[in-house]
Amino acid sequence: MQLTETVKLYPNKYQTELIKATMTEYISTVNHLVFDAINVFEMLSPS
């Protein structure tokens, strides 16, 4: 059995900026990983 609950958070200004900065860094990291994966795939595929 799994119990779940939805909670609404109301971050203050500092927390909002911290969340935005963290998400920006996360998105940038994912973009770099995808870019590297595409480059590896292109290097391995025959021309």
N, C-alpha and C positions, 0 to 999 in steps of 0.2 A: 504494500500500500504506500502511496506517495501523497504527501500533503504539500500543497503549494499555497502561497499567499502573495498577492500583489501589494507592493508598498510604493507609495509615491514620495519621492525625496524632493526637498526644497533646499538646494545648496545655496550657501551665501556667495558673495561676489568672489572671494578668494578661491573657494572650492570650484566655482564655475570656470574661472580662468585655469585652474589646475586641471580640470577635466578636459577643457579645450586643448591645452598644451599636450596632455597625455594622448588624446585621440589623434592629434596632428602627428605626433611622433609615431604612433602605432600605424597610421595610414602610410606614412613615409616608409616605415620598415617593410610593410607588406608590399608596397610598390617596388622597392628595391629587390625583394625576394622574387617577385614575379618577373621583373626585368632580367635578373640573373638566370632564372629558370628558362626563360625564352631564349636567352643568348646561348645557354648550354644546349638546348634543343636544336637551335640553328647550326651550332658547330658540329653536332653529331649527325645531322641529316645530310645525305649526299646531295651534291649540287647537280 
